[in-house]
Amino acid sequence: MTNKLILILGPTASGKTGLSIDLAKKIGTEKCHVINFDSVLFYNELNIGSAKPDDKEMDGVTHHLVSISPITQELNASDFVELAKNKINELHKKGIVPILVGGSAFYLRSLIRGMYDSPTTDESIQEEAKKLYEESGMEAIVNYLLKNDPESLENLHENDHYRRIRAYEYHRMTGKKISDQKKSADEAGAYDFSKNIHGWDTLNICLDLPKEEHWEIILKRTKDMLNQGLIDEVFQIMKDPAHHKELKALKTIGYKETIQFLDGEIKDHLELCEKIYFATRRLAKSQKTFLKKVSPLNRFHPISERNDAIKLACNFINE
């Protein structure tokens, strides 16, 4: 039995998937499996726009928590954490080292250190938030947070409707800002991954690269997705009456903009490419900011220092 866990972190389009596959092959595909912790890859229908690896790219490496849920079954942070925790423990019992790939710093913190301690939301407040969202959309939630908890609004990605609504519910129920609670937790070392509630022995590898180089990669990936058939993928998804554009999964980058294109809100392919590209850049910038909180963190350039990252991980496994 092992308790070792390798975390491969980094902003979107930094090469995490490729590194995890190369590393698993180097260690041995019987000894090492990959666990996806990117919420978009959980969904069955989201393939091209999520940059989901296909069988050829996986190259014989076993992947877990990929394509496990329909987009109509929405998953939240606690769902992600529970699924990943159970899979890690299952692999450990079999003597297999998991490589956990992706995930926001918040989800990773929740997995390694536990969810933030917050009261269960009163059902009446939940119903109030649900009704407000259904009748007025996210704009009403945003306006409330602008007045009562602007820091939470600033720190949460525009597509993170779940945590924006949670911040609304928390303030309505307690009269306090959820950002203040999180700030206190962060000051107490919430992102110190050397201390985890599960007793796992973790190695944290973070892929990072200069901004200009990263932007070029993001632009190329955006163009590749469109050339591979992202528009048709979304068109086929939307043919199902159950797949309405308010689904959480369809508000993620790439899918949200393509639905707008199909609805005539985006005029042409060039504008669609630009919208996806700049939204992805904003996400990457936000992810980099959160990753600065994590410690200890071994940073590597995904290309020039790739072999160094693999060597460090192999040494960790053999300790």
C-alpha positions as CSV (number, residue, x, y, z in Angstrom):
1,M,0.0,0.0,0.0
2,T,1.2,3.5,-0.8
3,N,0.1,7.0,0.3
4,K,2.0,8.9,-2.3
5,L,0.2,11.4,-4.5
6,I,1.5,13.6,-7.3
7,L,-0.3,16.8,-8.0
8,I,0.2,18.4,-11.4
9,L,-1.0,22.0,-11.2
10,G,-0.9,24.9,-13.6
11,P,-3.1,27.3,-15.5
12,T,-5.2,26.2,-18.4
13,A,-3.3,25.2,-21.6
14,S,0.0,24.8,-19.8
15,G,0.6,21.2,-20.7
16,K,-0.6,19.4,-17.6
17,T,-2.3,16.5,-19.5
18,G,0.7,15.7,-21.6
19,L,3.1,15.8,-18.7
20,S,0.8,13.5,-16.6
21,I,0.7,10.9,-19.4
22,D,4.5,11.0,-20.0
23,L,5.1,10.7,-16.3
24,A,2.7,7.7,-15.9
25,K,4.4,5.9,-18.8
26,K,7.9,6.6,-17.3
27,I,6.9,5.3,-13.9
28,G,4.9,2.4,-15.4
29,T,1.2,2.2,-16.3
30,E,0.6,-0.6,-13.9
31,K,2.1,1.4,-11.0
32,C,0.6,4.8,-11.8
33,H,-2.8,6.1,-12.9
34,V,-4.1,9.6,-13.8
35,I,-7.0,11.1,-11.9
36,N,-8.7,14.0,-13.6
37,F,-9.7,16.9,-11.3
38,D,-10.8,19.3,-14.0
39,S,-14.6,19.7,-13.6
40,V,-15.3,20.2,-17.3
41,L,-13.7,16.9,-18.2
42,F,-16.1,15.1,-15.9
43,Y,-19.0,15.6,-18.4
44,N,-19.7,13.0,-21.1
45,E,-20.8,15.5,-23.8
46,L,-17.9,18.0,-23.5
47,N,-15.0,16.8,-25.6
48,I,-13.4,19.2,-28.0
49,G,-14.1,22.4,-26.0
50,S,-12.7,20.8,-22.8
51,A,-9.5,19.6,-24.5
52,K,-10.4,16.1,-23.2
53,P,-7.7,13.6,-24.1
54,D,-8.9,10.8,-26.4
55,D,-7.7,7.1,-26.3
56,K,-4.8,7.9,-28.6
57,E,-3.5,10.7,-26.5
58,M,-4.0,8.7,-23.3
59,D,-1.6,6.1,-24.9
60,G,-2.4,3.2,-22.6
61,V,-2.4,5.2,-19.4
62,T,-5.5,4.5,-17.2
63,H,-7.5,7.7,-16.5
64,H,-10.2,8.1,-13.8
65,L,-13.0,10.6,-13.5
66,V,-13.2,11.4,-17.2
67,S,-16.6,11.4,-18.8
68,I,-18.5,10.2,-15.7
69,S,-21.6,12.4,-15.7
70,P,-24.1,13.9,-18.2
71,I,-24.2,17.7,-18.3
72,T,-27.7,17.6,-16.9
73,Q,-26.4,16.3,-13.6
74,E,-24.6,19.2,-12.2
75,L,-21.7,18.6,-9.8
76,N,-20.4,21.1,-7.2
77,A,-17.1,21.5,-5.3
78,S,-18.0,19.0,-2.6
79,D,-19.0,16.4,-5.3
80,F,-15.6,16.8,-7.0
81,V,-13.7,16.5,-3.7
82,E,-15.6,13.4,-2.6
83,L,-15.1,11.6,-6.0
84,A,-11.4,12.4,-6.1
85,K,-10.8,11.5,-2.4
86,N,-12.5,8.1,-2.9
87,K,-10.6,7.3,-6.1
88,I,-7.2,8.3,-4.5
89,N,-7.9,6.0,-1.5
90,E,-9.0,3.2,-3.8
91,L,-5.8,3.4,-5.8
92,H,-3.6,3.6,-2.7
93,K,-5.1,0.3,-1.4
94,K,-4.0,-1.3,-4.7
95,G,-0.5,0.1,-4.4
96,I,-1.0,2.4,-7.3
97,V,0.3,6.0,-7.2
98,P,-2.3,8.5,-8.4
99,I,-1.3,11.6,-10.5
100,L,-4.0,14.2,-9.9
101,V,-4.3,16.6,-12.8
102,G,-5.9,20.0,-13.0
103,G,-8.5,21.7,-10.8
104,S,-8.6,25.2,-9.5
105,A,-6.6,26.1,-6.4
106,F,-9.9,26.3,-4.5
107,Y,-10.9,22.7,-5.4
108,L,-7.4,21.4,-4.6
109,R,-7.4,23.2,-1.3
110,S,-10.7,21.7,-0.5
111,L,-9.4,18.2,-1.3
112,I,-6.1,18.5,0.5
113,R,-7.1,20.7,3.5
114,G,-10.8,20.2,3.7
115,M,-13.8,22.4,2.7
116,Y,-14.1,25.8,4.3
117,D,-16.0,25.6,7.6
118,S,-19.3,27.3,6.8
119,P,-22.8,26.8,8.1
120,T,-25.4,24.8,6.1
121,T,-27.5,27.2,4.1
122,D,-31.1,27.6,5.4
123,E,-33.5,26.1,2.9
124,S,-35.5,29.3,2.6
125,I,-32.4,31.2,1.7
126,Q,-31.5,28.6,-0.9
127,E,-35.0,28.9,-2.4
128,E,-34.7,32.7,-2.4
129,A,-31.4,32.5,-4.3
130,K,-32.7,29.9,-6.7
131,K,-35.8,32.1,-7.5
132,L,-33.7,35.2,-7.9
133,Y,-31.3,33.4,-10.3
134,E,-34.1,31.9,-12.3
135,E,-36.0,35.2,-12.6
136,S,-33.2,37.7,-13.0
137,G,-30.1,35.6,-13.9
138,M,-26.6,36.1,-12.5
139,E,-26.9,39.9,-12.9
140,A,-29.0,40.1,-9.7
141,I,-26.6,38.0,-7.7
142,V,-23.7,40.1,-9.0
143,N,-25.4,43.4,-8.1
144,Y,-26.0,42.1,-4.6
145,L,-22.4,41.1,-4.1
146,L,-21.2,44.4,-5.5
147,K,-22.9,46.1,-2.6
148,N,-22.3,43.6,0.1
149,D,-19.2,41.5,-0.7
150,P,-17.3,43.0,-3.7
151,E,-14.1,41.2,-2.8
152,S,-15.7,37.8,-3.4
153,L,-17.0,39.0,-6.7
154,E,-13.5,40.1,-7.7
155,N,-11.9,36.9,-6.7
156,L,-14.4,34.5,-8.4
157,H,-14.3,33.8,-12.1
158,E,-17.3,35.1,-14.0
159,N,-18.4,31.5,-14.9
160,D,-18.3,30.3,-11.3
161,H,-22.0,30.7,-10.7
162,Y,-22.0,28.1,-7.9
163,R,-19.6,30.0,-5.6
164,R,-21.1,33.4,-6.5
165,I,-24.5,32.1,-5.4
166,R,-22.9,30.5,-2.3
167,A,-21.4,34.0,-1.4
168,Y,-24.9,35.5,-1.8
169,E,-26.5,32.8,0.4
170,Y,-23.8,33.1,3.1
171,H,-24.2,36.9,3.4
172,R,-28.0,36.7,3.4
173,M,-27.9,34.1,6.2
174,T,-25.1,35.5,8.4
175,G,-24.8,39.1,7.4
176,K,-21.0,38.5,7.0
177,K,-18.8,38.3,4.0
178,I,-17.7,34.9,2.9
179,S,-14.5,36.6,1.6
180,D,-13.6,37.5,5.2
181,Q,-14.0,33.9,6.3
182,K,-11.8,32.7,3.5
183,K,-9.2,35.4,4.2
184,S,-8.9,34.1,7.8
185,A,-8.5,30.6,6.6
186,D,-5.9,31.6,4.0
187,E,-3.9,33.4,6.7
188,A,-3.9,30.2,8.7
189,G,-2.1,28.5,5.9
190,A,-5.0,26.9,4.1
191,Y,-2.9,26.5,0.9
192,D,0.0,24.8,2.7
193,F,-0.3,21.5,1.0
194,S,2.4,19.9,3.1
195,K,-0.3,19.6,5.8
196,N,-3.3,17.5,4.6
197,I,-6.1,15.9,6.4
198,H,-5.7,12.5,4.8
199,G,-2.1,11.7,5.6
200,W,-1.1,11.6,2.0
201,D,2.6,12.1,1.0
202,T,2.2,14.7,-1.8
203,L,4.5,16.2,-4.4
204,N,3.3,19.4,-6.0
205,I,4.4,20.1,-9.6
206,C,3.3,23.4,-11.1
207,L,3.7,24.1,-14.8
208,D,4.3,27.8,-15.6
209,L,5.6,29.8,-18.5
210,P,6.0,33.5,-19.5
211,K,2.8,35.4,-20.3
212,E,3.5,36.0,-24.0
213,E,4.4,32.4,-24.7
214,H,1.4,31.2,-22.9
215,W,-0.9,33.6,-24.8
216,E,0.4,32.1,-28.1
217,I,-0.3,28.6,-26.9
218,I,-3.9,29.6,-25.9
219,L,-4.5,31.2,-29.2
220,K,-3.3,28.1,-31.1
221,R,-5.4,25.8,-28.9
222,T,-8.5,28.0,-29.5
223,K,-8.0,27.8,-33.3
224,D,-7.4,24.0,-33.1
225,M,-10.6,23.5,-31.2
226,L,-12.6,25.4,-33.8
227,N,-10.8,23.5,-36.6
228,Q,-11.6,20.2,-34.9
229,G,-15.3,20.9,-34.9
230,L,-16.2,22.7,-31.7
231,I,-19.2,24.4,-33.4
232,D,-20.6,21.2,-34.6
233,E,-20.1,19.6,-31.2
234,V,-22.1,22.3,-29.5
235,F,-24.7,22.2,-32.3
236,Q,-25.2,18.5,-31.6
237,I,-25.4,19.0,-27.9
238,M,-28.0,21.7,-28.2
239,K,-30.3,19.5,-30.4
240,D,-31.3,17.6,-27.2
241,P,-34.2,19.6,-25.5
242,A,-32.7,18.8,-22.1
243,H,-29.6,20.7,-22.9
244,H,-30.5,24.3,-22.4
245,K,-27.9,27.0,-22.3
246,E,-28.4,27.7,-18.5
247,L,-26.8,24.4,-17.6
248,K,-23.7,25.0,-15.5
249,A,-21.5,22.9,-17.8
250,L,-22.6,24.9,-20.9
251,K,-21.5,28.2,-19.2
252,T,-17.9,27.1,-19.3
253,I,-15.4,28.8,-21.7
254,G,-15.8,27.7,-25.3
255,Y,-19.3,26.3,-24.9
256,K,-20.8,29.6,-23.7
257,E,-19.3,31.6,-26.6
258,T,-20.2,28.9,-29.2
259,I,-23.8,28.9,-28.0
260,Q,-23.8,32.7,-28.4
261,F,-22.5,32.2,-31.9
262,L,-25.2,29.7,-32.8
263,D,-27.8,32.1,-31.4
264,G,-26.5,34.9,-33.6
265,E,-25.1,36.9,-30.7
266,I,-21.5,36.5,-32.1
267,K,-21.3,37.5,-35.8
268,D,-18.6,35.3,-37.3
269,H,-15.9,32.7,-36.7
270,L,-13.2,35.4,-36.1
271,E,-15.2,37.0,-33.3
272,L,-15.9,33.6,-31.8
273,C,-12.2,32.8,-31.8
274,E,-11.4,36.1,-30.2
275,K,-14.1,35.7,-27.5
276,I,-12.9,32.3,-26.5
277,Y,-9.3,33.3,-26.6
278,F,-9.6,36.3,-24.3
279,A,-11.9,34.5,-21.9
280,T,-9.3,31.7,-21.7
281,R,-6.6,34.3,-21.0
282,R,-8.6,35.8,-18.2
283,L,-9.1,32.4,-16.7
284,A,-5.4,31.6,-16.9
285,K,-4.5,34.9,-15.2
286,S,-7.0,34.1,-12.4
287,Q,-5.6,30.6,-12.0
288,K,-2.0,31.9,-11.8
289,T,-3.0,34.3,-9.0
290,F,-4.6,31.5,-7.0
291,L,-1.6,29.1,-7.5
292,K,0.7,31.7,-6.0
293,K,-0.9,30.9,-2.7
294,V,0.0,27.2,-2.8
295,S,3.1,25.9,-1.0
296,P,5.3,24.0,-1.3
297,L,5.3,24.3,-5.1
298,N,7.9,23.0,-7.6
299,R,7.6,25.2,-10.7
300,F,8.8,24.0,-14.1
301,H,8.5,25.3,-17.6
302,P,6.4,22.7,-19.5
303,I,8.9,22.4,-22.4
304,S,12.4,23.4,-21.4
305,E,12.2,21.9,-17.9
306,R,9.9,19.0,-18.6
307,N,12.6,16.3,-18.0
308,D,13.5,18.0,-14.7
309,A,9.8,17.7,-13.6
310,I,9.7,14.0,-14.6
311,K,13.0,13.3,-12.8
312,L,11.8,14.9,-9.6
313,A,8.6,12.9,-9.7
314,C,10.4,9.6,-10.3
315,N,12.8,10.3,-7.4
316,F,9.8,11.0,-5.2
317,I,8.2,7.7,-6.1
318,N,11.4,5.8,-5.4
319,E,12.1,7.4,-2.0
